[in-house]
C-alpha cells in the first residue's frame, strides 16, 4: 500500500532549501540570543486553550517482567545482569507490565491529556527481527494499554525505541554501529505503525539519541556499555539519524493519509551561558558550539540543512561520517514537529563532555527560544522534562515541586511572552522506576513506589498533587493578585524614607563667619589662599547651616517629597564609654542640627536609638558594653535606659516618633553560643525597650507627645509544601517565633492555646511577674520592616523549628531578594488577625537592591507593587496601616538599595525617586475621575514662603545687613563731615 500525499518538484524543493538556508544565515549568524535581554515581566498565568498536559515513562525502567510471556533479552537486561548493578536489577522495576491499569488510574488522577511511553522492542520481537512472527503477548499488552488510554480520553504518544535494543541485534550486528540496523529498524517501525497506528496520533522514533550514542557507544555508562574508538559515537549517531529518517518516510508514504498522525524524534538538550557572564565573541561562539555539539548534532540534519553543523564537522574531521547529497535531501525535514527532552541526565553528561568551558544552566525557556530561532519556529512537544530526587525521598518531595514549577514558569514565558509554538508538556516521569545506570538510587516519578514491597503500590507524591493542580487549571500557580485598586491613602499617611545609622559628619564644615582671618588669593601666582597679616574680623558662633553634609543630605530628602525621615543615632559615637555623663557634646550638637534642619523643611523625624550592625565590631554598642557580653548582660539594659533618657532630653522637642531598638529579632542571630544566650538577648532587649518606653511616658510624653515603639524584621513566610500539614505548622511556628515572642509580651493577643510545649514561638524567656507588668502595653504602634517572602519547611534541629528556602520562579534581585508583593498584604492581615486593630501599624522599612544607576526598573516595580498591596490591606482588609517607608535614601558604595547613587557617584537621583514622589503627591493610586482635591501639607516650621526663603539664606542676609550698616555709617560720616566743614567756613567769615 502506498499513498503520496505531497508532491513537490525538484526545482521548487531546491529553491526552498536555498531560501531557507539564506534565512538561517541572516538570522542566526550573530548568536544574538545570548545578548538578548528577555522580558521577565508578569504574564497571564493561563496557558493557551487546548494546551496538552501529559506525563511520560519508558519501558525498561517501569515494565519489569523482563523475561515474561516470551519477551526477549534487551541490551539493558544484559547490562544490569552482568554488572555491579546486579543486586538491583530491573527484573520487576515498577511492574507496569502487570499493573498497567493502575498506571492508567494514576493518569486519570493527574487529569493529563497525553501519556508518552515507549514500546519494548524485545517484548514485541525477542530477536529484533520484525519480518518474523511477533510475540503476540507483547502485542496484546500494548493494544490493551493504548485502547484503555483512548477510552479514558488520554492521547498515547508512543516512542518506538527508548534505548532497550534487543540483545540479539547487539550480538549479531554490533548494535547501532552497524548500518544494517537502519533497515531493521525500518521493518520494526513499519510493523508498529501498521499494528497500533490507528489509535496513535503522535509517534516518536527514538528517544534522546545523544545519550544513546555517547553513553552507550562512547563512555560505556549506558547499555550496551561499549568503550570504543573515538569515532564510534559518531557512527552510532549517523545510523540512528538515517534510521529515523527512513521510519519517517515509511510513515509519510504508507500511513499518513489514513492515520493522519505525526512523527518526530526526541532530542535531548541542555543550555549554556557564557562563563561569568562574559559575552565575548569567543564565549558566544563556544556557547553556540556547545548547543550544536549536543542537540544540533541531530537537529541540524533533521530540522535544518540536512547536514551536520559546521562547528561539529570542523571539530571532528576524520571521525564524523558524511551524508551523501541524496541522504541530505532524504533526512532534511524528516520530522513533523520538534520533540524536545530537557532533563537531568543530558545536563549531567554535557557538564563533563560538551560545555567548552561555559556554564551549564537549567533554562528551558532559552532552549525553546534557540529552537525557535535556529529551526524556523517549529511546533514543539516536550515529552520529557523533569528532574530527580534522592532515593531516600518519599512522598514529601518538596524540592521536586519547585524544580517542576521552575520549568513550567520558563515554559509559560516561552509560550506567552516569546511566542514559541509549544503543543504540550510532559512531566517526567509517571512512576519511580529503575533509573538506567542509576538503578534505584534516584527517583523521578510523580508517584512513589516502595521497591522493598512486592505489591508496588502507586502512591501520589506531593509533586503529583502540584502537577494535578496545574493540569486542572491549565495555568501556572500564581499567588500574585493582579487586580489594581484605585484609591487614596489618607492625608495623614506617613510616606517615609528610612535609613540605618546616620554617621556623624563634623566635616566638611563651612568656615564662613567663623574664621576671623582675611585671605588673599593667588598673590604669589600659585593659586593658593594666604591670610593677610594684621587683619582680623569679628566672627559669630557656628550654626547648623555650617554642617555641609547635613545640607547636602537633606537636599536629597526634599527631592523625594517624603513626609517622614527615619534614621538612627550612633550610640557608640554619642556615648563611646557607655557612660552618659561623658557624652560627646559636639556630636550631640550635630544630631540636634540634623533634627532642626529636618523639622525646618517640614519633614517629621523618626529616630531610632539603637540600630545593630554586623559591620560594627561592637554591633553598634559602645565598646565597653560589648566587651562586657553586650546584650547578654543585664547591665546593657540599664546603660540603654540612661542613653534613652539622654536622647529624649536632648532631642525630644524635635522628634515626634521614636524607635528604641531596630530588629531585635535579627540581633539575636548576631549572638552565637547557646540557646540560653540568645534567649537572654531577647529578654534584655525587650526589657530595655519597655524601660525606655516608661521613661518617656513618665518624663517626656506630656511635654512632647511623641509615640514610641520598637521595629521588628517582619518578612512573610509561606509553607514550602502547601500539600503538607507539617509545613503549614512550620509557617505558623516561624511567625510566632519571629514576631510573637516579641509582640506577645508587649501587646498580648494571639491564641495562647495554639502554642504547645514543643512550639518554638512559646520558648520560655524567663520574665518575672513584675517584668511582665512592665512589658505589657509598652508600645504606641507596631513598627515592621518588611522586605520579602520566604518558604518555610520543618527543621527540628534549629531553634525556630524550621528552615527557609525561596521559590526560584519569583522575581529576585541581584542580591537574591525575592520580590513578592502579596507577602506584605498577608503579613499585615496576619498582624490584624493576631493582635487586633487597636494599634496602628507602620512599615518602617521596605526596599530592594537594584544595580541600575539610573533607570532602576526593579525598584520601581517593587515600590509600585508593594504600595499597591499595602493599599489593599488598608482598603480591602481593614488593616490600620498608617505609614510606609522606603529603604533607603542613598547608596553607600555600590549600587544597592538607594534612591540616590552614592556621593562618589555624584548623588544622582534614580528613576524611582520620581515614581515615589508621584505616588506621594497623588497619595496612592487614584482613578483619573477621582474629584477629591489633594491634601494640604502643613508646614511645621513656618507657613511663610518668604520667611522660609530668608531663613534658608542666612549667610546672604547677614552679608546684606553688614553692607547696609556700613553704607549707613558712611553716609552719617559724610553728613557729619559736611556739617563740620560748613561750621568751620562760617567761623572764618566772622
Buried (B, 14 or more C-beta within 10 A) or exposed (E): EEEEEEEEEEEEEEEEBEEBEEEBEEEBEEBEBBEEEBEEEEBEBBBEEEBBBBBBBBBBBBBBBBEBEBBBBBBBBBBBBEEEBEEBBBBBBBBBBBBBEBBBEBBEBBBBBBBBBBBBBBBBBBBBBBEEEBBEBBBEBBBEBBEBBBEEEBBBBBBBBBBBBBBBBBEBBBBBBBBEBBEBBBBBBBBBBBBBBEBBBBBBBBBBBBBBBBBBBBBBBBBBBBEBEEBBBBBBBBBBBBBBBBBBBBBBBBBBEEBEBBBBBBBBBBBBBBBEEEBEEEBBEBBBBBBBBBBBBBBBBBBBBBBBBEBBEEBBEEEBBEBEEEBBBBBBBBBBBBBBBBBBBBBBBBEEBBBBEBBBEBBBBBBBBBBBBBBEEBBBBBBBBBBBBEBEBEBBBBBBBBBBBBBBBBBBBBBBBBEBBBBBBBBBBBBBBBBBBBBBBBBBBBBBBEBEEEEBEBBBBBBBBBBBBBBEEBBBBBEEBEEEBEBBBEEEBBBBBBBBBBEBBEEEEBEBBEEEBEEEEEEEEEEEEEEEEEEEEEEEEBBBBBBEBBBEBBEBBEBBBBBBBBBBBBBBBBBBBBBBEEBBEEBBBBBBBBBBBBBBBBBBBBBBBBBBBEEBEBBBBBBBBBEBBBBBBBBBBEBBBBBBBBBBEBBBBBBBBBBBBBBBBBBBBBBEEEEEBBBBBBBBBBBBBBBBBBBBEEBBBEEBEBBBBBBBBBBBBBBBBBBBEEBBBBBBBBBBBBBBBBBBBBBEBBEEEBBEEEBBBBBEBEBEEEBEEBBEEBBBBBBBBBBBBBBBBBEEEEBBBBBBEBBBBBBBBBEEBBBBBBBBBBBBBBBBBBBEEEBBBBBBBBBBBBEBEEEBEBBBBBBBBBBBBBBBBBBEBEBBBBBBBBBBBBBBEEBBBBBBBBBEBEBEBBBBBBBBBEBBEEBBBBEEEBEEEEBEEEEBBEEEEEEBEEBBEEBEEEEEEEEEEEEEEEEEEEEEEEEEEEEEEEEEEE
